[in-house]
Amino acid sequence: MQCSQALNTSQIDVHCFRHILQIVRDNEAAEYLELNVGDNWRISEGKPNPELPMQILPVTMQETVYGELHWQNSHVSSSEPLLNSVSSMLGRGLYFNQAQKHFQQLLLMEERATIARELHDSLAQVLSYLRIQLTLLKRSIPEDNATAQSIMADFSQALNDAYRQLRELLTTFRLTLQQADLPSALREMLDTLQNQTSAKLTLDCRLPTLALDAQMQVHLLQIIREAVLNAMKHANASEIAVSCVTAPDGNHTVYIRDNGIGIGEPKEPEGHYGLNIMRERAERLGGTLTFSQPSGGGTLVSISFRSAEGEGKGNTPAEV
């Protein structure tokens, strides 16, 4: 009954599953309980006893395996019926947990599609109008008016930057709408950029499937895209590698490394805001953005952050 009540909530998350394990451990005097959910996260209660065998039950729902329930108890036979029931209950909970995430993803995707249409139909039209007007204004200014020509050049550069940022934002929206998972979206983005450079672009993404919600994914894609573009433009590199890893403590880090001339943190020209936007996006991830020059040469850009629910797990499973 207590376990069922723990799942009777509008938002089923990692804390609900931890509460269930606590209830079972207290009622059954189990020495150790662990819920292992694939590459996403692991929750444990108690400490493993090397003198007791580890019992393992699959956690399933409608023939889909969502994870495993590991447990140790000195009274295995008496605990097994209850733990079979708990395993089934956890399977239902994990099913609804994923259904909630998918529903939230669909809502965000629908909202993002609406925003993308508005950007294309309104802001893009305004920028196009401004470009036409700027061209007409340039023709009316004498070429020997250096001050006016300089101001026009600044306006033109700012307008081009606005166009570029709008295109990149719409591209990212399209990726997140078409690709439900981060690795696929990253792969498609890098494939597109590969056509624009002779440098070899590589990807090694080991982030857990549920590490990012849709909003975090947009911010991360934009940061990575900007970092790769900077390397393509300024590093004179033959290789640009993107790697995404998770530490045992649940922290995620994305590295963008090139073998170029080692520019470190690029200098932001006046009127350009790419780096500031990258930093702001990193802050919205609740993370940090750093630039460094490794001893082996080139430039290393690092973005570190935690999961959307703080339920990250390393490439080697980490406890929550």
PyMOL commands that set and color helices and strands:
alter all, ss='L'
color gray80, all
select helices_A, chain A and resi 2-7+14-28+76-140+146-178+182-194+214-234+274-284
alter helices_A, ss='H'
color red, helices_A
select strands_A, chain A and resi 32-37+41-46+55-61+64-72+200-205+239-246+252-258+288-292+299-305
alter strands_A, ss='S'
color yellow, strands_A
deselect
rebuild
show_as cartoon
